Amino acid sequence: MNESFVFYRSFHEAAERLNDEQYGKIMRLLAEYALNGTEPEEMDAVTKLAFTLMKPQIDANSRRRENGSKGGKPKNSEPNSNQSVTESEPNVNANVNVNANVNNNARAREEDSKANLTVKVQKSLDEYFDTLEKLNQRPLTMARRQNIVKKLLSISQDEQKQIELIDTAIKNGWQNVYSENSKAEAKKERFGIQRSNDLDKLIAAQTAASIEGG
């Protein structure tokens, strides 16, 4: 049982698209798990997705807390004469936040938990996420990953169909997964992204030419 826990911005981002009732429910489940270790037994797909995005960080903090209670660097019983009392006391929250920032990118990959998806589908999704990051030349945010998972679940609950949807998206360089009836939407989106990329290249070329011309 814990007396407190750290609430991260990523927790809010994982649940911000839920309605008020769902948001309240996930906050209650999170508090019960973080403070009392009570793992939820029944959750709908959306709530489970949000909870699984938050759970790894709560577990990591609990492990750090347990390791700290088993021993560590001994504390001086009296502060150094040249050191203030405040400085002699470790700032637990600051340490946790620093660790969270350092491991943010790695945790983003770990926390794109895919509720109700099989291991095979999760593996295909990881490949798709890597493809999107290379295509866009920037990391995917947690919210972006979550939206893709929700879209996939809304289209099909069948493992083979989900894998086919992901493979098709990878093959065509799509920014999301699409059903058979919405491929036109995918092409339109891809065309818009291509135009945006072309514009960026044009601006960069003009800027470089301006600098060289002096």
Helices and strands as residue ranges (DSSP letters): H 9-15, H 20-36, H 45-69, H 85-88, H 92-102, H 104-110, H 119-136, H 142-155, H 159-172, G 180-182, H 183-213
